[in-house]
């Protein structure tokens, strides 16, 4: 084999292979790159003449480079212990043209030489990442919905359990059933919205943007939250221009606003207000939901704003502080928006929803 790699016929054969290949000698110096390597990855022998130059070229992020070196060393050590002459790892490579591709890199040792092959798994890896993202998004949405329907279901259960002991008049009975009907309509609206946005054959969320008239959009919350707000003597104050519109997915916006409004009502003191305002800027549409409650500390704001991805949604959805807010932030970011929070203890809280302008 040592003599074989010196022959012209061997290199011509390697050039016929459609998989990128590097030949390395026992001093870990690159001896040859085939045509597929030049066309798909783009570096020549001088660019990748030794391991250091290779790592510096293809892993430009310092932390990622360090991780890849550690994985490579660990893999080689493990293979030597098992007396195996083959090792591989999947990695994201920066090509010579600046693009990034995923490759399954295999190292096979024969004698004093090493053959390194690069299997292009970019499309598969990106498809897997998209699927993983869809599944995480679906978990997030289902967790938000479970969080949202808990309150109206609790209200209905309370009415049913105490109905017989209330001795209600006919008018009061009518009011009770109207309240239950409103809560049930609220739940059905959430479920129907989700079904509209779910593809039965793919089982993934489908974003559907449309023009949303904000005054009409927010009117429904006066009905949904009427009973809770009457108990606390809280009013909505809509500071929305007459023709204010945004181009966004109405279901996603509803999920986000319900959680923020629910939080604003929950933490507002009696005789307070929940303000909803809108401003159109050059680079974003700005929706603000502001309450007159006790406000948040810096630690509470930080808990919400930097807690992305730290929860196990299926096991950690509770009534604890900020759960609905964290989930709203995550789903908003998935749809190219952003959630900001302005608050001080004793001065209320403003939730600022930044939506893309286009």
Buried (B, 14 or more C-beta within 10 A) or exposed (E): EEEEBEEEEBBEEBBEEEBBBBBBBEEEEBBBBBBBBBEBBBBEBEBBBEBEBBBEBBBEEEEBBEEBBEEBEEBBEEBEEEEEEEBBBEBBBBBBEEEEBBBBBBBEBEEEBBBBBBBBBBEEBEEEEEEEEBEBBBBBBBBBBEBBBEBBBEBBEEBEEEEEEEEEEEEEEEEBEEBBEBBEBBBEBBEEBBEEBBEEEEEBBEEEEEEBBBBEBBEBBEEBBEEBBEEBEBEBEBEBEEEBBBEBBBBBBBBBBBBBBBBBBBBBEEEBBBBBBBEEEEEBBBBBBBBBBBBBEEEBBEBBBEBEEEBEBEEEBEEEBBBBBBBBBBBBEBBEBEBBBBBEEEEBBBBBBBBBEE
